Amino acid sequence: MSTINKAAAQVTATVISNKRVGAYHQIILSVGEVVRHCRPGNFIAIQVGGESSRMVLRRAFAISRTSESAQFGGTVELIVAPHGTGSKWLCAQGEGSEVDVVTPLGKPFGVPTEPANALLIGGGYGSAPLFGLADLLKSRGCRVDMVLGASNGSKIYAPMEGKRSVNSLKIFTEDGSMGESGRVTSQLSSIIEERGVEIIYSCGPMAMLKAITEIADQHGVIHQASVEESMACGIGICMTCVLPVKDDQGVISMKRSCIDGPVMDGSSVCWDLVGKSTEGF
Amino acid sequence: MSAPVDLSTTLGNAWFPSPLFTASGCASSGKELAQFFPLKEIGAVVTKSVMNKPRHGRPTPRMAETPSGMLNSIGLQGPGIDAFLANDVPWLLSQGSRVIVSIAGETVEEYAVLARKLRSTSGISAIEVNISCPNVENRGLVFATDCDTSARVIDGVRKVIGGEIPILAKLTPDVTNIAAVAKSVADAGADGVALINTVLGMVINLDTMKPHLGGKTGGLSGPAIRPVAVRAIYQVREALPHLPILGMGGVASGRDALEMILAGASGVSVGTASFGNPTALISIKNELRELLAQRGFTSLSQAVGYAHR
């Protein structure tokens, strides 16, 4: 049985910087020593709205990168889309603001022990955690190719420094406003074959993760997917963020994406059963 | 500096060093919160209601945040009583935690089966009989909406358990007269009542223009329901001054906990607040101690029901 991330801690973080990048905000938080335990794929849960807020739940964000410096100590970078009331509040916090955070949470991406050909696929701001992962994979001698997709160009998150950590980057937009027209899965089969891809890492909307799983399974490629399911607590106590996952014997159980994920083996997730009743399976 | 206030409390014949408890369904089986504070610092972990068989629960989405609250629609997902007693209870006891086991059944008989299994487990401080989970397909299965069915469940559990372990009946506020339901379970042998379960609610998603939750309806929790809980506690205390009450419903601060204690609760459970703040139970306990001291109370028991004087 999975357990909560043993390094998870509640700390008061300070906003070091908050910049607009396309449709998103790049927010850097100083979190102190806990940064040493943050791995690509881990997430952070942030209290939003201030003391008199009517928002009672934390908001979960993937950690995109981490660093340690003499000036700010340990910092984490988040890419936030100001969609709802909570994320808009966070995006409005200026330098020096303090926020209550719990991190690192969740299971990180698994990294191959031997150098491998890795393909990283991100949908929208789902690309955020992939750049930190790319750095890690490169340092382990992996070849790292990346495919990003979104509905339009303003929703592609691909910073300059991030591009340097990958061997190739291909972009697809549904309206063709950036890169090629189409979706991340449009040329996935041929990319897997041409590049000899051995492992796929993905992060983005559930429909995208499902589509990637189907193609990865056809090619017998390992697929680690970082799932997105709405969470109330992020620490494993509320049971709202569950997904139907089957084990080696084919037995389906409801796994918490905050504890057993967010990174899951794509082929073990029963994508067709997400949002359906699984009682009796 | 902590003020000299005796925070210990009792529920039936069970003694607890602190009046702050987890709320059933809001702490799983305690393992995750133990990452943030020692579980023995609180009165007890009230575990997530467990049924006889393993259960997947309801489809997602299971959650919707609402103003000062949230709806949940979990539907009693759990490992089943056998796995729970084999794994979770021994682990909690090994942490020095006190344990109140919450049970839920679909029939009067299932509750009795669960009680039989609990009777042969040592170390349990009390049993919460959840007869009011709102997340079931059939509203008729919410036993606590009816005095007679409530009494039948409690009577069945009481007969199996005997007099050793206190039994708390968890009630719903979604009734006309909660004091009448409390009286019927007390007459059937409940040592106390847990007030209140979540309030039945719904959110419609404006994108799909359909109910947002997979289970359509859900249970509303959080500060939004706190006045409903305080009212229910006050009414039951007024009608049955000697029946112990474990109060819950939107407690997020020491002030909120004290409010329930003054209304008549001997202990207070914290649920949704732990989702937003994993150390909420500890800060609430410290705030409560200060508030009691400021008002001249030297023990928690002096404050229980103080609003009725």
Interface residues (C-beta under 8 A of the other chain):
Chain A: M1 T3 I4 K6 A8 Q10 Q47 R54 M55 V56 L57 R58 D100 V102 E229 S230 M231 A232 C233 I235 G236 I237 C238 M239 T240 C241 V242 L243 P244 I252 S253 M254 I259 V274 G275 K276 S277 T278 E279 F281
Chain B: G25 C26 A27 S28 K31 E32 L33 Q35 F36 K48 R55 H56 G57 R58 P59 T60 P61 R62 M63 E65 P67 S68 G69 M70 N72 I74 Q77 N87 G214 G222 P223 A252 T272 A273 S274 F275 G276 N277 P278 T279
